[in-house]
Amino acid sequence: MFSTRSEYALRAVIELARRWKENSAVSVHTIAESTGIPYQYLEQLIHPLRKAHIVTAQRGAKGGYRLARNPRELTVQDILRCMEYDFAPFRCPVAGDYKCDRNVNCTAKKVWGEIAQSVSRTTKAITIAALL
């Protein structure tokens, strides 16, 4: 299960992708209004998106944010990785960076690993452009 942070970040990135061809910066206020994301929450999400080089900032009167990359080159996985620790459906060493006392005798680790790999493959295959 992904967090609200991921849902909102994806929504914000899709909104910026809609405006990709305009190549103009979009304010946090405008993104919040267009997406229904609370303004203060969106402000907190912008920092990790900038750090991951998904969005860039422009200062000044016409300032705001824009995508750092073409929506065809940006995947859902890029957004989720920036917001989530991992894609593990369960805290399992096979699916994430965890320690488990039952790892040696675990009968379910293959299932958790396959689910995590499937989520990773799927999110990597979906571009932001495809969502538009």
C-alpha positions in Angstrom: 0.0 0.0 0.0 1.4 3.4 -1.0 1.1 6.5 1.2 -0.9 9.6 0.6 2.4 11.3 0.0 2.9 9.1 -3.1 -0.7 9.7 -4.3 -0.4 13.4 -4.0 3.1 13.6 -5.5 1.9 11.6 -8.5 -1.1 13.9 -8.8 1.1 17.0 -8.7 3.6 15.6 -11.2 0.7 14.7 -13.6 -0.6 18.3 -13.3 2.9 19.6 -14.2 3.0 17.2 -17.1 -0.2 18.6 -18.4 1.5 22.0 -18.7 4.8 20.6 -20.1 4.4 22.1 -23.5 3.7 25.5 -22.1 7.1 25.4 -20.4 6.0 27.9 -17.8 6.5 27.6 -14.1 3.4 26.7 -12.1 2.9 28.0 -8.5 2.2 25.6 -5.6 -1.0 27.4 -5.1 -2.1 26.7 -8.7 -1.1 23.0 -8.5 -3.0 22.7 -5.1 -6.1 24.2 -6.6 -6.0 22.1 -9.7 -5.4 18.8 -7.9 -7.3 19.3 -4.6 -4.1 18.7 -2.7 -3.9 20.8 0.5 -1.5 23.6 -0.1 0.7 23.1 3.0 1.0 19.4 2.3 2.0 20.0 -1.3 4.7 22.4 -0.2 6.2 19.6 1.9 6.1 17.2 -1.2 7.9 19.6 -3.5 11.3 19.3 -1.6 11.8 15.5 -2.2 10.6 16.0 -5.8 13.3 18.7 -6.3 15.9 16.6 -4.6 15.1 13.7 -6.9 15.4 16.0 -9.9 11.8 15.4 -10.9 10.9 19.1 -10.7 12.8 22.3 -10.9 12.1 25.6 -9.2 12.0 29.1 -10.7 12.1 32.1 -8.4 10.5 35.5 -8.9 7.2 37.0 -9.8 6.6 34.3 -12.5 8.1 31.6 -10.4 6.9 28.2 -9.5 7.7 24.6 -10.5 8.0 22.6 -13.7 9.0 19.1 -14.6 12.8 18.6 -14.9 12.3 15.9 -17.5 10.1 15.1 -20.4 6.9 13.2 -19.2 7.8 10.4 -21.6 11.1 9.9 -19.7 9.6 10.0 -16.2 7.9 6.9 -14.7 5.5 6.3 -11.9 8.4 4.4 -10.3 10.5 7.6 -10.3 7.8 9.4 -8.3 7.1 6.5 -5.9 10.8 5.8 -5.2 11.2 9.5 -4.2 8.3 9.2 -1.7 8.4 5.6 -0.4 11.2 3.7 1.3 10.5 0.7 -0.9 7.8 -1.2 -2.7 7.7 -4.2 -0.3 4.1 -5.3 0.3 5.4 -6.9 3.6 8.5 -6.4 5.7 10.6 -9.2 4.2 14.3 -9.4 3.3 13.5 -10.7 -0.1 11.2 -7.7 -0.9 13.1 -5.0 0.9 16.0 -4.1 3.1 14.8 -5.8 6.3 16.1 -8.3 8.8 14.0 -11.3 9.7 14.6 -14.1 12.2 12.5 -16.5 10.0 14.3 -15.8 6.8 16.0 -19.2 6.5 12.8 -21.2 7.1 10.2 -18.8 5.6 7.7 -20.4 3.3 6.2 -17.1 2.1 9.3 -15.2 1.1 9.0 -16.3 -2.6 5.5 -14.8 -2.8 6.6 -11.5 -1.2 9.5 -11.2 -3.5 7.4 -11.9 -6.6 4.8 -9.3 -5.6 7.5 -6.7 -4.9 9.2 -7.4 -8.3 5.8 -7.2 -10.1 5.0 -3.8 -8.5 8.5 -2.6 -9.4 8.1 -3.8 -13.1 4.7 -2.3 -13.4 5.5 1.1 -12.0 8.7 1.3 -14.1 6.7 0.6 -17.3 4.2 3.3 -16.8 5.4 6.8 -17.9 3.8 10.0 -16.8 3.0 10.8 -20.4 1.0 7.6 -20.6 -1.1 8.7 -17.7 -2.1 11.9 -19.6 
